Amino acid sequence: MKIIGIDASINSTAICLEENNIEEYHCYTTSDKLTKWMKILEPVVNFHFISYNYPNEYSQSEVYKINNYFATSQLMMVDTTGINIVGMESYSQSSNAGRLVDLVTLGSFIRIGILNTGSDLSLYAPMTMKKEACRLAYNLTDKKGKIYRNPEGVAGGSFKKQEMLKAMVHYTRDRIGGIYDILREYSDEMLNMKSIPSPYDDIIDAFWAKEITKINKGL
């Protein structure tokens, strides 16, 4: 049985799978080539290249999205076959409305595909994901013992991509090899950037979706 974390994204959906304590990562990207940051991940992430050529006419474009997002979701099901335990972050209501509608379409196809396999699916609100990542990584609360914070005093519910990266590096500090070594080596450089480069942000969220589900299921 696999424990799976999925972070759905139009441009780079990430999947983290764990089976027998061995992790495997997949990224479905619309990038037409491997970027510098993707090449660093290439030894430990399976990249699947997809493309969307949206028609200009509105109706045709909307129908195109339905057909092609469904096709993308079916590709993902190939890597998540079997009866599994799956965790996914739900949608952020603060997302740009247009892209959110597209993301809901793709995400719904992925969820339906997962449920059709008989898998156990858990969905987490974005704030819940952040709070749980903070709790698991640091287990530090404020003076009242109610709000989990990182060592810099940032409350888990206020975590941004940078804090999620820091939490993963801290949480996996004793794990050797693979993506853990890459994150440790390049985390300082990424944290000095304006934003965490794609697809690291999606992969980190997929990891936390998997890890939180694993913990919550007592596995």
CORKA-V5495 format. One record per run of one state. SS is the DSSP state (h for helix, s for strand, l for the rest). FROM is the first residue (numbers start at 1). TO is the last residue. Records with the same first field share a line. If there is no record, write none. Layout:
SS=FROM-TO  FROM-TO
This chain:
l=1-2  8-11  20-21  30-35  42-44  50-57  79-84  90-96  117-119  125-125  139-140  142-147  150-154  159-160  172-177  192-199  217-219
s=3-7  12-19  22-29  45-49  85-89  120-124  141-141  148-149  155-155
h=36-41  58-78  97-116  126-138  156-158  161-171  178-191  200-216
